[in-house]
Amino acid sequence: MRKVWVIGGAAAGLGLSFVMLLVVGVYMVAGNLTNGVGAGSVGLAKGAVPAAYKSLVQQWGNLCSAINPALLAAQLYQESGWDPNVVSPADARGIAQFIPSTWASHGIDGNGDGKRDIWDPHDAIPSAASYDCELAKYVKDVPGDTSDNMLAAYNAGAYRVIRAGGVPAIRETQNYVKTIRTLEESFAAPVSRVDPSRQAAGAIAFAQKKLGTEYLWGGNGTADQGGRFDCSGLTKAAYESVGITLPRVANDQYNAGPHPPRDELLPGDLVFFSDDLTDSRAIRHVGIYVGGGYMIDAPRTGAVIRFDPIDTPDYFGATRVTEDGAKALPTAV
């Protein structure tokens, strides 16, 4: 729940001007996110990596030219959602989801304490980077993008990549490569303006039709809930109305695309709020930006869907939702 002040009766009158700003802004602004953030020293998007792991990811993400911090972050998020204690049905363990047999061969003592602990992120994150770089060496002479081939080797094995002369024609492997490279854009700090979403206008139009609707914790807008929403339920439904499926909770919605800075926000961007501005996993509120420093949001129990200002001390950042970015998100993290 956010502490916000209520926009008075004038808020409703702002709607038309916001729509006009939307129409002008969403389709007129040009710019490009770099295609693949590449190797070397890549900046991480604000708060995308929890503060406890950011320095590790930044350091070890530059271990070799086939990886970068954003790519390593994308893998870790995809594997565990930054949970250092998770165990998969296949007995993959910890933040990097190593199977014990793989850990026995490839785990390293990342923090120099004399132990290789599969559960310790200070060992597991360096080990994930080290393993990626080992795989990259195996496929270094294979035609095509080295990072793509490395990811394919991670998923399908280096032999299959070598035999295929690149990413093999295995749907699971191809999807894995695309997923990580797409998520990579979410974890990288953009180096130029990012493209506007063509679905943004429709998402805002949906949200505007819900103005005045009473808030409901856990609300998805279903008939049995009286068409009511909570914050992330509203944003999910708004983008679902234009064919983009977002995760249910706000802190996962943050990873549905690149992150424009405050001075480059466009209508349709999702805007996020948190008490911890260093960790996207702590995000607790989301709204849809409509221009002029305002969003449409479902703020809290006892309130209604309304216009609220975004420039508050708990403003975390924004996401420009993309269809590929949303599709890349894991179903459960």
For each residue, the residues with C-beta under 8 A, 3 or more apart:
1: 284 285 299 300 301
2: 273 284 285 299 300 312 314
3: 314
4: 299 308 309 312
5: 309
6: 303 306
7: 10 11 14 294 306 307 308 309
8: 11
9: 12 13
10: 7 13 14
11: 7 8 14 15 306 307
12: 9 15 211
13: 9 10 16
14: 7 10 11 17 18 292 294 307
15: 11 12 18 19 208 211 307
16: 13 19 20
17: 14 20 21 292
18: 14 15 21 22 204 208 267 290 291 292 294 307
19: 15 16 22 23 204 205 208
20: 16 17 23 24
21: 17 18 24 25 267 290 291 292
22: 18 19 25 26 200 201 204 267 268 290 291
23: 19 20 26 27 201
24: 20 21 27 28
25: 21 22 28 29 196 266 267 291
26: 22 23 29 196 197 198 200 201 266 267 268
27: 23 24 196 198 201
28: 24 25
29: 25 26 193 196 266
30: 193 195
31: 192 193 194 195
32: 35 192 193 194 195
33: 185 190 192 194 195 258
34: 37 38 190 191 192
35: 32
36: 145 147 181 184
37: 34 42 68 70 71 184 185 188 191
38: 34 42 68
39: 42 65 66 67 68 147
40: 62 65 68
41: 62 68 69
42: 37 38 39 61 68 69 70 71 188 189
43: 69 188 189 191
44: 48 49 54 57 58 69 70 73 187 188 189
45: 48 70 186 187 188 189 190 258 259 317
46: 189 259 277 316 317
47: 51 274 277 278 279 280 316 317
48: 44 45 73 186 187 254 255 259 280
49: 44 53 54 57 69 73 82 187 280
50: 53 54 82 278 279 280 281
51: 47 54 276 278 279
52: 121 279
53: 49 50 56 57 76 82 95 121 125
54: 44 49 50 51 57 58 278
55: 58 59
56: 53 59 60 110 121 122 125 126
57: 44 49 53 54 60 61 69 72 73 76 125
58: 44 54 55 61 62 69
59: 55 56 62
60: 56 57 63 72 110 125 126 128 129 130
61: 42 57 58 67 68 69 70 71 72 73 129
62: 40 41 58 59 67 68 69
63: 60 67 126 129 130 132 133
64: 67 132 133 136
65: 39 40 136 146
66: 39 132 133 136 146 147 150
67: 39 61 62 63 64 71 72 129 132 133 136 147 150
68: 37 38 39 40 41 42 61 62 71 72 184 188
69: 41 42 43 44 49 57 58 61 62 72 73 187 188
70: 37 42 44 45 61 73 74 184 185 187 188
71: 37 42 61 67 68 74 75 147 180 181 184 187
72: 57 60 61 67 68 69 75 76 125 128 129 132
73: 44 48 49 57 61 69 70 76 77 184 187
74: 70 71 77 78 180 181 183 184 186 187
75: 71 72 78 79 96 128 132 154 180
76: 53 57 72 73 79 80 82 95 96 125 128
77: 73 74 80 81 82 183 187 255 330 333
78: 74 75 179 180 183 330 333
79: 75 76 92 95 96 97
80: 76 77 83 84 86 94 95 96 97 333
81: 77 86 281 330 332 333
82: 49 50 53 76 77 95 281 333
83: 80 86 95 333
84: 80 94 95 119 120 121 124
85: 94 119
86: 80 81 83 93 94 95 97
87: 91 92 93
88: 91 92 93 97
89:
90: 99
91: 87 88 99 100
92: 79 87 88 97 98 99
93: 86 87 88 97 98 99 100 103 118 119
94: 80 84 85 86 97 98 118 119 120 121 124
95: 53 76 79 80 82 83 84 86 121 124 125
96: 75 76 79 80 121 124 125 127 128
97: 79 80 86 88 92 93 94
98: 92 93 94 102 103 106 107 118 124 127 128
99: 90 91 92 93 102 103
100: 91 93 103 104 118
101: 104 105
102: 98 99 105 106 131
103: 93 98 99 100 106 107 116 118 127
104: 100 101 107
105: 101 102
106: 98 102 103 127 130 131 134
107: 98 103 104 116 118 123 124 127
108: 116 123 126 127 130
109: 112 113 114 115 116 123
110: 56 60 120 122 123 124 125 126 127
111: 120 122 123 126
112: 109
113: 109
114: 109
115: 109 120 123
116: 103 107 108 109 123 127
117: 120 123 124
118: 93 94 98 100 103 107 123 124
119: 84 85 93 94 124
120: 84 94 110 111 115 117 123 124
121: 52 53 56 84 94 95 96 124 125
122: 56 110 111 125 126
123: 107 108 109 110 111 115 116 117 118 120 126 127
124: 84 94 95 96 98 107 110 117 118 119 120 121 127 128
125: 53 56 57 60 72 76 95 96 110 121 122 128 129
126: 56 60 63 108 110 111 122 123 129 130
127: 96 98 103 106 107 108 110 116 123 124 130 131
128: 60 72 75 76 96 98 124 125 131 132
129: 60 61 63 67 72 125 126 132 133
130: 60 63 106 108 126 127 133 134
131: 102 106 127 128 134 135 154
132: 63 64 66 67 72 75 128 129 135 136 150 154
133: 63 64 66 67 129 130 136 137
134: 106 130 131 137 138
135: 131 132 138 139 150 153 154 158
136: 64 65 66 67 132 133 139 140 146 147 149 150 153
137: 133 134 140
138: 134 135 153 158 161 162
139: 135 136 142 146 149 150 152 153 158 161 162
140: 136 137 146
141:
142: 139 149 161 162 165 166
143: 165 166
144: 148 149 165 166 167
145: 36 148 149
146: 65 66 136 139 140 149 150
147: 36 39 66 67 71 136 150 151 181
148: 144 145 151 152 166 167 177 181
149: 136 139 142 144 145 146 152 153 161 166 167
150: 66 67 132 135 136 139 146 147 153 154
151: 147 148 154 155 176 177 180 181
152: 139 148 149 155 156 160 161 166 167 168 173 174 176 177
153: 135 136 138 139 149 150 156 157 158 160 161
154: 75 131 132 135 150 151 176
155: 151 152 172 173 176 177
156: 152 153 160 161 168 170 172 173
157: 153 160 161
158: 135 138 139 153 161 162
159: 162 163
160: 152 153 156 157 163 164 168 170 173
161: 138 139 142 149 152 153 156 157 158 164 166 167 168
162: 138 139 142 158 159 165
163: 159 160 168
164: 160 161 167 168 169
165: 142 143 144 162
166: 142 143 144 148 149 152 161
167: 144 148 149 152 161 164 173 174 177
168: 152 156 160 161 163 164 173 174
169: 164 174
170: 156 160 173 174
171: 174 175
172: 155 156 175 176
173: 152 155 156 160 167 168 170 176 177
174: 152 167 168 169 170 171 177 178
175: 171 172 178 179
176: 151 152 154 155 172 173 179 180
177: 148 151 152 155 167 173 174 180 181
178: 174 175 181 182 324 328
179: 78 175 176 182 183 328
180: 71 74 75 78 151 176 177 183 184 328
181: 36 71 74 147 148 151 177 178 184 185
182: 178 179 185 186 324 325 327 328
183: 74 77 78 179 180 186 187 255 325 328 329
184: 36 37 68 70 71 73 74 180 181 187 188
185: 33 37 70 181 182 188 257 258 325
186: 45 48 74 182 183 254 255 256 257 258 259 319 325 328
187: 44 45 48 49 69 70 71 73 74 77 183 184 255
188: 37 42 43 44 45 68 69 70 184 185 258
189: 42 43 44 45 46 259
190: 33 34 45 193 194 258 259 260 261
191: 34 37 43
192: 31 32 33 34
193: 29 30 31 32 190 260 264
194: 31 32 33 190 257 258 260 264 320
195: 30 31 32 33 320
196: 25 26 27 29 200 266 268 320
197: 26 200 257 268 320 321 322
198: 26 27 201
199: 202 203 239 242 243 244 268 321 323
200: 22 26 196 197 203 204 266 267 268 269 321
201: 22 23 26 27 198 204 205 267 268
202: 199 205 206 241 242
203: 199 200 206 207 235 238 239 241 242 244 268 288 321
204: 18 19 22 200 201 207 208 238 267 268 288 290 296
205: 19 201 202 208 209
206: 202 203 209 210 237 238 241 242
207: 203 204 210 211 234 235 238 288 296 305
208: 15 18 19 204 205 211 296
209: 205 206
210: 206 207 213 221 227 229 234 296 305
211: 12 15 207 208 296 304 305 306 307
212: 304 305 306
213: 210 227 228 229 298 304 305
214: 226 228 303 304
215: 219 228 229 230 298 299 300 301 302 303 304 305
216: 219 225 226 228 229 230 233 301
217: 230 301
218: 230 233
219: 215 216 225 228 229 230 233 298
220: 225 229 233 236 237
221: 210 225 227 228 229 233 234 237
222: 225 227
223: 226 227
224:
225: 216 219 220 221 222 228
226: 214 216 223
227: 210 213 221 222 223
228: 213 214 215 216 219 221 225
229: 210 213 215 216 219 220 221 233 234 237 298 305
230: 215 216 217 218 219 233 234 298
231: 234 235 250 285 286 287 297 298 299
232: 235 236 248 249 250 253 286
233: 216 218 219 220 221 229 230 236 237 248 298
234: 207 210 221 229 230 231 237 238 288 296 297 298 305
235: 203 207 231 232 238 239 246 250 253 270 286 287 288
236: 220 232 233 239 240 245 246 247 248 253
237: 206 220 221 229 233 234 240 241
238: 203 204 206 207 234 235 241 242 288
239: 199 203 235 236 242 244 245 246 321 326
240: 236 237 243 244 245 246
241: 202 203 206 237 238
242: 199 202 203 206 238 239
243: 199 240 323
244: 199 203 239 240 256 321 323 326
245: 236 239 240 326 327
246: 235 236 239 240 252 253 256 321 326 329
247: 236 252 253 256 329 331
248: 232 233 236 252
249: 232 252 253
250: 231 232 235 253 254 272 283 284 285 286
251: 254 280 281 282 283 284
252: 246 247 248 249 255 256 329 333
253: 232 235 236 246 247 249 250 256 270 272 286 319 321
254: 48 186 250 251 259 270 272 280 283 286 316 317 319
255: 48 77 183 186 187 252 280 319 325 329
256: 186 244 246 247 252 253 270 319 321 322 325 326 329
257: 185 186 194 197 319 320 321 322 325 326
258: 33 45 185 186 188 190 194 319 320 322 325
259: 45 46 48 186 189 190 254 317 318 319 320
260: 190 193 194 264 265 266 269 318 320
261: 190 264 265
262: 265 315 318
263:
264: 193 194 260 261
265: 260 261 262 269 271 289 318
266: 25 26 29 196 200 260 269 289 291 320
267: 18 21 22 25 26 200 201 204 289 290 291
268: 22 26 196 197 199 200 201 203 204 288 289 320 321
269: 200 260 265 266 288 289 318 319 320 321
270: 235 253 254 256 286 287 288 289 318 319 321
271: 265 286 287 288 289 295 310 315 317 318
272: 250 253 254 280 283 285 286 315 316 317 318 319
273: 2 283 284 285 286 287 312 314 315 316
274: 47 277 279 280 282 283 284 285 314 316
275: 282 284 314
276: 51 279 282
277: 46 47 274 314 316
278: 47 50 51 54
279: 47 50 51 52 274 276 282
280: 47 48 49 50 251 254 255 272 274 283 316 317
281: 50 81 82 251
282: 251 274 275 276 279
283: 250 251 254 272 273 274 280 286 316
284: 1 2 250 251 273 274 275
285: 1 2 231 250 272 273 274 297 299 314
286: 231 232 235 250 253 254 270 271 272 273 283 297
287: 231 235 270 271 273 295 296 297 308 310
288: 203 204 207 234 235 238 268 269 270 271 295 296 297
289: 265 266 267 268 269 270 271 294 295 310 318
290: 18 21 22 204 267 294 295 296 307
291: 18 21 22 25 266 267 294
292: 14 17 18 21
293: 309 310 311
294: 7 14 18 289 290 291 307 308 309 310
295: 271 287 288 289 290 307 308 309 310
296: 204 207 208 210 211 234 287 288 290 305 306 307 308
297: 231 234 285 286 287 288 305 306 308
298: 213 215 219 229 230 231 233 234 303 304 305
299: 1 2 4 215 231 285 303 306 308
300: 1 2 215 303
301: 1 215 216 217
302: 215
303: 6 214 215 298 299 300 306
304: 211 212 213 214 215 298
305: 207 210 211 212 213 215 229 234 296 297 298
306: 6 7 11 211 212 296 297 299 303
307: 7 11 14 15 18 211 290 294 295 296
308: 4 7 287 294 295 296 297 299
309: 4 5 7 293 294 295 312
310: 271 287 289 293 294 295 315
311: 293 315
312: 2 4 273 309 315
313:
314: 2 3 273 274 275 277 285
315: 262 271 272 273 310 311 312
316: 46 47 254 272 273 274 277 280 283
317: 45 46 47 254 259 271 272 280
318: 259 260 262 265 269 270 271 272 289
319: 186 253 254 255 256 257 258 259 269 270 272 325
320: 194 195 196 197 257 258 259 260 266 268 269
321: 197 199 200 203 239 244 246 253 256 257 268 269 270 325 326
322: 197 256 257 258 325 326
323: 199 243 244 326 327
324: 178 182 327 328
325: 182 183 185 186 255 256 257 258 319 321 322 328 329
326: 239 244 245 246 256 257 321 322 323 329
327: 182 245 323 324
328: 178 179 180 182 183 186 324 325
329: 183 246 247 252 255 256 325 326 333
330: 77 78 81 333
331: 247
332: 81
333: 77 78 80 81 82 83 252 329 330
